[in-house]
Every structure is written in C-alpha cells, then in structure tokens.
Amino acid sequence: MRVRKTAALIRGPYGITNMIKKIVLTAAVAAFAVSFASAPAFAMKKHSKMTKKCVAGQMHTGKPNSMGWAPVMGCGADGKMYAMPAMCYVPSGMCAK
C-alpha cells in the first residue's frame, strides 16, 4: 500500500517532481526580489562610509573676522568638526586651511 502511494505521488499531475520545480522557482523569485530590495540599503551604507567629514586630529580655520582673526576647529574622534577655544591670525600664513 505504501509503495502505491509513493508511485502515485511521483507520477501524478501534481507529483513530487512538479512540487520540487515549484519550490525551486519560488526560491529563485524570492532571491531575485531580495537582491533588488537590499541594493539601495547597501548603497546607503557604502555612501555613509565614503563621506566621512574629517580625520581625528585634523584642524581647520573658519572665515576670518574684520581684524584677520579666524576661529579654529578641530576634528573629533567621531568624524565631526568642533570649535576649539583658539583663534588664528590669518595674515601670518600659519593657519590651517
């Protein structure tokens, strides 16, 4: 009796071979959909890595005032520029650009 059921599954119109084909096709369609869904997220992650503002320890001077003194900004460990309690005299040529 068991042999007959197995043979009927293999030879039937909705047999096990057709079921395997459907499973493979469904997996392929799902993989294709996931590949398009994750592409923008991957691009955003890569873009955020590429646009790092500064390197820790880097210095930058701002726009000088009417007397030639410019505020100094330093890069923090998190990649953001922070104002430092210092000024630089721009006409001297010693200020970081």
Beta strands, then each sheet from edge to edge (+ up, - down):
strand 1: 59-61
strand 2: 69-75
strand 3: 81-89
sheet 1: 1+ 2- 3+
end
